[in-house]
Structure formats: C-alpha cells, structure tokens
Amino acid sequence: MKAVLTILSILLLLLSCSRTDVIELTPYDNPEVPLHIPAGFPPLNNSVAGNTPTKYGVELGEKLFHEKKFSGNNTISCASCHNQSRAFSDNNAQAVGIYGRIGLRNTPPIQNMAFMKFYNWDGNILQLEKQPLVPIITHEEMNSSILEVIGKISSEPQYTDLFKKAFGDETITPDRIYRSIAQYEYTLISADSKYDKIKQRNEGEEFTASEARGYHVFQQKCESCHRTALFTDQSFRNVGFPLNPSIEEAGRARVTGIPADFMRFRVPSLRNVEYTAPYGSLGQFPTLRAVLDYFDNGVVDADNLDPILKANGNRIPLTEQEKHDMIAFLETLSDSTFVGK
C-alpha cells in the first residue's frame, strides 16, 4: 500500500505542473527584425541569411559598437571612427585610433552593408561578421584582443542580460560579439535621399535645373563605375589617385598578390557623399570639387589604370558648369534622416 501511495503522489505531482512551467522551457523571445529592401536595391548578400538581425541582437550590437572598452586603454570604440553624422565615417584623411595613432587608410562609411559583396578598401573581408576583430587587434586602431574585451565586459549586468536575451544564455563568446555587431550594421540602410524620392519612388519632388543637368553629366561620365542603386558597381579599379607612400599599401594586390591589382581599390558608394569628406583611400581630397578638378586636370598614369580613363587621355574632362552641376546632383544623394540631421 505504501508503494502504491508513493506512485500516486508522484503522478499527482507531475499532473500538477502548470502550463506556465511548460512555457518556461520554450525558446527565448527574440523576434527577427525585418530588413526592407529599398526600391531598386540588389538582393541581400548571402551572409545576412545566416545572421538575420533580431531585436536583442541589434540592441546588443549597437551597444557594443559604442563600447570604448574594445580598445586597450578604453578610449576608442567603433563609433569613434564611424560617426553617424558623417554617414558613419569621420572627417580625418586617415583613421585615428588609440593614442592618436594614424591608420593606413581613410575610414569608409558604414551604410547598406547588407547589400555589399566586399568590405574595406581592398575587399579583404567577404563576411561582415569577420570584420570586428580587425580593428580590435590592429596596433593603430584599438590595440587589444578579443579575450581582453570579453574580460572587461563579462562582469557587467547590462551585457550578461543582453547576451541572454539575444542568444538564450549569458555566455559571452567572440562569435556572439561579431554576430551582434554585424546584425546592427545590417540595419544601417540608407535610401531616403532626394534622389530616392524622385527617381526610385516618384513621390512628386523634382530636381532643380542644376541638379538635373548634374544628373545628366553623371550618367555620361561617372555612372559606368558608380552605377546601381548603391552608386557603386563594387568593382576594384585604379583611377590614378595620388599614391599612398606607405610601403604597406598595395591596394587590392594586398589581398590577391596579383601585380595587376596594385593600387586598385573598391569603388566607393556615392550615397551620402556630401557628409563623408575627405575623399579617396588616403583622404587625398578635402572636397568634392577637389576630386572633380583632379579628374579634369589628369590623373597619375599606370599600366593598370582603368581603361575608361586611358581612353580619355587619363582624365575626365569637365567644364566649370558641369562641376557645379555635378556637385548639386551628388548632394541629392544625401539622406538627412540616416545621418540624424
């Protein structure tokens, strides 16, 4: 009889488990954040499908993006060089990192990363999740290590709480750090400029006469490289800009080892170009006018100079009026909402 009572007690205990107890065993609530592809944009890159942004993944990534403990002396974060008001670039010719150390290249803007095939000026990164470690360990940037970063943030309740919400438990790993930062960056989509309202969405606005003329000049003389809704064909080209004197610089050839890739760089997007001065991989040009003047006057010759320039006598001829109108058009690519202005 005692054995029977024991069995009945166990059964009653099991049956008494409330539905709430079962719910607690279900997966954590962290909904996906939909990424809306703007009109005319290319498809999302393949990496996004394997690291779809989520509510708490993006929240964690944004917090990590602004975390100065990523640097060895707690003074530099990703946001230190990627300032939202500058379309997530900065106004330095070359990146400035820990202890004021000067980097090799100009800081590229962070926008529409979810649609890009390559990252960095030389395209050495193919997956955005592999990018965050680079500045962390680079001597001129953050001069730290991922293990040092984890050690600094692992005891902070805000982080342990966010990692649990984003990934299901409090464990902080390098992969989770990289994935959450990438998730945040995937959400940085810029497609609300005057150009978008006119040419992509037909919302009733019109170009000024100068902007319209500039658009025509752009289509004739620039669109071959700066095409698609991203305003880049994502190719690598040598356009004859003044050379970086550093012996570490070789452009795309640093990645491929192919001599023909020497000083070829990824064609940058022109979206928000009004905010991202100075221009060029070395920040060679302080203004858009300086860039256009340089192309007009003639570029540095090279065996692998882009064929379009070679065919035009190593230059892009532009009249004073064309330069004025071109800049007027380029400013229609500015997305004030994106940069917080």
C-alpha distance (Angstrom), angle and dihedral (degrees) to the residues before:
residue distance angle dihedral
M1 . . .
K2 3.81 . .
A3 3.80 90.5 .
V4 3.78 91.1 50.2
L5 3.82 91.4 51.2
T6 3.77 90.3 49.9
I7 3.80 92.0 52.6
L8 3.83 91.0 47.5
S9 3.79 90.4 50.6
I10 3.79 91.3 53.2
L11 3.80 91.8 48.7
L12 3.79 91.6 49.6
L13 3.80 90.2 49.5
L14 3.80 91.5 52.0
L15 3.80 92.4 46.9
S16 3.80 91.0 48.7
C17 3.82 92.0 63.6
S18 3.80 104.3 116.4
R19 3.79 125.5 -132.8
T20 3.80 86.8 -110.1
D21 3.80 89.6 66.4
V22 3.79 89.8 56.1
I23 3.82 92.7 48.8
E24 3.79 90.2 55.2
L25 3.79 88.4 63.5
T26 3.80 94.2 54.9
P27 3.83 120.9 100.4
Y28 3.80 118.5 -76.5
D29 3.80 117.5 -91.7
N30 3.80 108.9 -107.9
P31 3.80 110.2 138.5
E32 3.78 122.9 -156.9
V33 3.79 118.9 -103.6
P34 3.82 108.9 -129.6
L35 3.79 115.6 -127.5
H36 3.77 109.2 -148.6
I37 3.79 112.0 -150.4
P38 3.83 107.5 -136.2
A39 3.78 120.4 -128.3
G40 3.79 111.8 -75.0
F41 3.80 95.4 8.9
P42 3.82 120.9 133.7
P43 3.82 120.0 -110.8
L44 3.80 120.3 -78.1
N45 3.80 113.2 -87.0
N46 3.79 119.5 -102.6
S47 3.81 95.6 -104.0
V48 3.80 94.0 64.2
A49 3.81 92.2 66.3
G50 3.81 90.1 58.5
N51 3.81 93.8 46.9
T52 3.78 106.2 31.5
P53 3.82 111.8 -176.6
T54 3.79 114.6 -105.5
K55 3.78 132.1 -167.9
Y56 3.79 96.0 -103.1
G57 3.80 96.0 29.3
V58 3.81 89.0 60.9
E59 3.81 92.4 43.4
L60 3.80 90.5 51.3
G61 3.81 92.1 44.6
E62 3.79 92.5 52.6
K63 3.80 91.1 50.3
L64 3.80 91.3 49.3
F65 3.83 90.1 46.5
H66 3.82 88.3 61.4
E67 3.83 95.8 40.1
K68 3.82 112.3 119.6
K69 3.81 91.6 -169.3
F70 3.79 85.7 80.5
S71 3.80 87.2 81.5
G72 3.78 125.9 72.7
N73 3.81 93.8 -113.6
N74 3.83 97.9 32.1
T75 3.83 94.8 -112.4
I76 3.82 105.5 104.0
S77 3.80 130.0 62.7
C78 3.79 131.3 171.2
A79 3.81 87.0 -99.3
S80 3.81 90.9 56.7
C81 3.82 88.9 75.5
H82 3.80 98.5 22.1
N83 3.80 102.8 60.2
Q84 3.81 116.1 -178.5
S85 3.81 93.2 -141.5
R86 3.81 87.8 59.5
A87 3.83 93.4 48.2
F88 3.81 86.0 -93.1
S89 3.80 94.2 -54.9
D90 3.82 127.9 97.0
N91 3.80 136.8 -124.7
N92 3.79 96.9 -111.0
A93 3.79 124.1 110.0
Q94 3.81 88.4 -134.3
A95 3.78 127.8 16.3
V96 3.80 115.5 -88.3
G97 3.79 115.9 -147.2
I98 3.79 140.8 166.4
Y99 3.84 116.2 -12.0
G100 3.82 88.3 5.3
R101 3.79 92.4 -69.2
I102 3.81 113.8 166.7
G103 3.78 119.0 -127.5
L104 3.79 128.8 -141.4
R105 3.81 97.7 -106.3
N106 3.77 148.2 21.8
T107 3.82 115.8 -81.6
P108 3.82 108.7 -104.4
P109 3.82 118.9 -140.1
I110 3.81 120.0 -105.5
Q111 3.78 109.6 -131.1
N112 3.80 135.2 126.1
M113 3.80 90.5 5.7
A114 3.80 90.8 154.0
F115 3.82 89.0 70.3
M116 3.80 100.0 44.8
K117 3.82 126.3 105.3
F118 3.82 96.3 -162.0
Y119 3.81 136.0 28.4
N120 3.81 131.8 -150.1
W121 3.78 126.3 24.4
D122 3.81 93.2 -72.9
G123 3.81 97.2 37.6
N124 3.79 93.5 -121.0
I125 3.82 91.6 146.2
L126 3.82 120.0 64.7
Q127 3.80 98.7 172.7
L128 3.79 120.8 49.8
E129 3.81 89.9 -144.2
K130 3.82 88.6 66.7
Q131 3.82 94.4 54.6
P132 3.85 105.2 74.4
L133 3.80 94.8 67.6
V134 3.82 92.1 58.7
P135 3.84 98.1 69.3
I136 3.81 91.5 37.3
I137 3.80 93.6 61.7
T138 3.82 99.6 30.5
H139 3.81 113.2 110.5
E140 3.81 94.1 -139.1
E141 3.80 95.4 45.5
M142 3.83 119.1 38.3
N143 3.82 102.1 -22.3
S144 3.79 95.1 -153.7
S145 3.81 139.7 103.1
I146 3.77 133.1 -114.2
L147 3.80 91.1 -117.4
E148 3.79 90.0 53.9
V149 3.80 89.8 50.8
I150 3.81 92.1 50.3
G151 3.80 90.1 49.2
K152 3.80 91.0 54.4
I153 3.80 98.2 48.8
S154 3.82 102.0 32.1
S155 3.82 94.4 86.5
E156 3.80 95.4 49.6
P157 3.84 112.4 103.6
Q158 3.82 92.3 -148.0
Y159 3.77 90.7 60.7
T160 3.79 97.6 42.4
D161 3.80 88.9 50.3
L162 3.80 93.1 49.1
F163 3.80 94.4 46.0
K164 3.80 88.7 52.3
K165 3.80 91.8 49.8
A166 3.79 92.4 45.7
F167 3.80 100.8 41.3
G168 3.82 107.4 16.5
D169 3.80 99.4 -104.4
E170 3.81 139.6 43.4
T171 3.80 96.8 -105.1
I172 3.81 112.3 128.1
T173 3.79 113.0 -152.5
P174 3.81 133.8 167.6
D175 3.80 91.0 -114.1
R176 3.81 92.5 53.5
I177 3.79 90.8 49.9
Y178 3.80 92.2 51.0
R179 3.80 93.7 44.4
S180 3.80 95.0 50.1
I181 3.82 93.9 48.2
A182 3.81 89.3 49.9
Q183 3.80 90.5 49.2
Y184 3.79 90.1 55.1
E185 3.79 92.2 47.4
Y186 3.81 91.6 49.3
T187 3.81 88.0 62.7
L188 3.83 92.8 56.9
I189 3.78 95.3 98.5
S190 3.80 119.0 160.2
A191 3.81 116.5 -164.8
D192 3.79 107.7 125.8
S193 3.79 103.3 94.9
K194 3.79 127.7 128.3
Y195 3.80 87.0 -100.7
D196 3.81 90.9 56.6
K197 3.78 92.6 49.1
I198 3.81 91.6 51.1
K199 3.81 106.4 34.1
Q200 3.81 103.9 24.2
R201 3.79 104.5 32.4
N202 3.82 104.6 21.1
E203 3.79 92.4 -138.7
G204 3.79 96.4 164.3
E205 3.81 101.8 -96.0
E206 3.78 119.8 123.8
F207 3.78 136.2 -151.3
T208 3.78 117.4 -109.9
A209 3.78 115.2 -114.5
S210 3.81 90.2 -99.7
E211 3.83 93.0 48.0
A212 3.81 91.0 48.7
R213 3.80 91.8 51.1
G214 3.80 89.8 46.4
Y215 3.80 91.0 51.9
H216 3.79 89.5 53.5
V217 3.82 91.8 50.7
F218 3.81 89.9 46.4
Q219 3.81 91.1 53.5
Q220 3.81 90.5 50.4
K221 3.79 100.3 43.8
C222 3.82 111.4 18.2
E223 3.78 111.1 24.2
S224 3.80 94.8 83.9
C225 3.83 88.5 75.0
H226 3.81 102.1 20.4
R227 3.78 97.8 50.5
T228 3.81 135.9 132.0
A229 3.80 122.7 52.2
L230 3.81 87.5 -69.8
F231 3.83 90.4 60.5
T232 3.78 91.0 -127.9
D233 3.78 131.6 83.2
Q234 3.84 87.2 -149.9
S235 3.80 91.2 -125.5
F236 3.81 127.4 135.6
R237 3.79 116.8 -116.5
N238 3.77 141.4 168.3
V239 3.81 104.4 -134.5
G240 3.78 95.6 174.4
F241 3.79 100.7 -105.4
P242 3.83 117.6 164.1
L243 3.79 108.5 -75.3
N244 3.78 126.0 -105.6
P245 3.82 103.7 -119.3
S246 3.82 93.3 -147.6
I247 3.80 113.6 113.8
E248 3.82 86.8 -140.9
E249 3.78 92.2 66.1
A250 3.78 121.1 91.7
G251 3.79 101.5 137.8
R252 3.79 115.9 -138.5
A253 3.82 89.0 -7.7
R254 3.83 88.2 73.6
V255 3.80 85.9 69.6
T256 3.79 104.1 33.6
G257 3.80 101.9 30.5
I258 3.81 87.9 -139.4
P259 3.83 114.1 137.1
A260 3.82 91.0 -144.6
D261 3.84 88.1 63.9
F262 3.82 93.4 59.0
M263 3.81 109.3 135.1
R264 3.76 93.4 -4.3
F265 3.79 110.9 139.6
R266 3.78 134.8 -173.2
V267 3.80 111.3 -88.4
P268 3.83 103.3 -111.5
S269 3.78 123.2 -131.0
L270 3.80 112.9 -107.2
R271 3.78 94.1 -148.1
N272 3.81 109.7 122.7
V273 3.79 88.8 3.3
E274 3.82 88.9 147.9
Y275 3.82 88.5 70.4
T276 3.80 102.0 41.1
A277 3.83 105.3 71.0
P278 2.96 135.5 173.6
Y279 3.80 98.8 63.0
G280 3.79 136.2 -147.9
S281 3.80 131.5 46.8
L282 3.80 88.5 -76.1
G283 3.79 96.3 35.0
Q284 3.80 88.1 -110.2
F285 3.81 95.4 159.3
P286 3.82 124.4 56.0
T287 3.80 96.1 -163.8
L288 3.79 141.7 22.6
R289 3.79 88.3 -113.2
A290 3.80 89.5 57.6
V291 3.82 90.0 53.9
L292 3.80 92.9 50.6
D293 3.81 92.3 45.4
Y294 3.79 89.8 52.5
F295 3.78 93.5 51.8
D296 3.80 90.0 46.7
N297 3.81 94.5 50.0
G298 3.80 95.2 46.3
V299 3.80 135.6 -88.3
V300 3.81 133.5 -118.2
D301 3.79 109.8 -76.1
A302 3.81 121.2 -126.3
D303 3.78 137.5 164.4
N304 3.80 89.3 -112.6
L305 3.79 96.4 41.5
D306 3.79 109.5 143.6
P307 3.82 109.9 -83.3
I308 3.81 91.6 -129.1
L309 3.79 90.2 61.8
K310 3.80 93.5 42.5
A311 3.79 89.8 53.7
N312 3.82 89.2 55.0
G313 3.79 98.1 48.9
N314 3.83 94.1 -91.8
R315 3.78 93.1 -60.3
I316 3.79 146.9 80.4
P317 3.82 104.3 -130.3
L318 3.79 113.2 -140.9
T319 3.80 131.8 173.2
E320 3.80 121.5 -136.7
Q321 3.80 90.0 -104.9
E322 3.80 91.9 49.8
K323 3.80 91.2 52.1
H324 3.79 91.6 50.1
D325 3.79 92.2 48.0
M326 3.79 94.0 43.5
I327 3.80 91.5 56.4
A328 3.80 89.7 48.0
F329 3.80 89.0 55.1
L330 3.81 94.5 44.9
E331 3.79 89.1 55.3
T332 3.82 88.8 60.1
L333 3.83 85.7 69.0
S334 3.81 89.8 67.4
D335 3.82 115.7 115.2
S336 3.81 104.6 -160.2
T337 3.81 92.7 -176.9
F338 3.79 91.5 55.4
V339 3.80 93.3 53.1
G340 3.80 93.0 42.4
K341 3.81 97.5 -113.4
